[in-house]
Amino acid sequence: MPNDELSDEYDFSQLSGGVRGKYADRYRKGTNLVRLDPDVARAFPTQESVNEALRLLIQIAERLRE
């Protein structure tokens, strides 16, 4: 059953020093997240494999323009 109340074990009064949005600007500047469909993620399971495939695609596209 959905409940909009946090459980008792979440006692945020015990936390200190937290700043909302502390890393928001850094995140926006240096992060580009893309969600892959499951079939694509199986073919390219790592960040490196995705980047390598895209770089190859860029090279092919550049050669076709010549």
C-alpha positions as CSV (number, residue, x, y, z in Angstrom):
1,M,0.0,0.0,0.0
2,P,1.6,3.4,-1.0
3,N,2.4,5.6,1.9
4,D,3.6,9.2,1.6
5,E,5.2,9.2,5.0
6,L,8.8,8.2,5.6
7,S,9.4,5.3,7.9
8,D,10.7,6.1,11.5
9,E,14.2,4.8,10.6
10,Y,14.7,7.9,8.4
11,D,15.6,10.4,11.1
12,F,17.1,13.4,9.2
13,S,17.4,15.4,12.4
14,Q,20.5,13.4,13.1
15,L,22.2,14.6,9.9
16,S,24.2,17.8,9.7
17,G,26.1,19.7,7.0
18,G,23.9,18.8,4.1
19,V,23.4,21.4,1.4
20,R,20.7,20.9,-1.1
21,G,22.0,21.2,-4.7
22,K,25.6,21.4,-3.6
23,Y,26.8,19.6,-6.7
24,A,24.1,20.6,-9.2
25,D,26.2,23.0,-11.2
26,R,29.1,20.6,-11.4
27,Y,26.7,17.9,-12.5
28,R,25.2,20.0,-15.3
29,K,28.6,21.1,-16.6
30,G,30.2,17.7,-16.7
31,T,27.6,15.1,-17.1
32,N,25.7,13.8,-20.1
33,L,23.6,10.8,-19.2
34,V,21.9,8.8,-21.9
35,R,19.6,5.9,-21.1
36,L,20.1,3.0,-23.5
37,D,17.4,0.6,-24.5
38,P,18.0,-2.9,-23.2
39,D,19.0,-4.4,-26.5
40,V,21.6,-1.6,-27.1
41,A,22.9,-1.9,-23.5
42,R,23.5,-5.7,-24.1
43,A,25.6,-4.9,-27.1
44,F,27.5,-2.0,-25.4
45,P,27.6,-2.8,-21.7
46,T,30.2,-0.3,-20.7
47,Q,30.8,3.4,-21.1
48,E,34.0,2.7,-23.0
49,S,32.2,0.4,-25.5
50,V,29.5,3.0,-26.2
51,N,32.1,5.8,-26.7
52,E,34.2,3.6,-29.0
53,A,31.2,2.7,-31.1
54,L,30.1,6.3,-31.4
55,R,33.6,7.5,-32.3
56,L,33.7,4.9,-35.1
57,L,30.3,6.1,-36.3
58,I,31.7,9.6,-36.4
59,Q,34.7,8.5,-38.5
60,I,32.4,6.7,-40.9
61,A,30.1,9.7,-41.3
62,E,33.1,12.0,-41.9
63,R,34.5,9.8,-44.6
64,L,31.2,9.6,-46.3
65,R,31.0,13.4,-46.4
66,E,34.4,13.6,-48.3
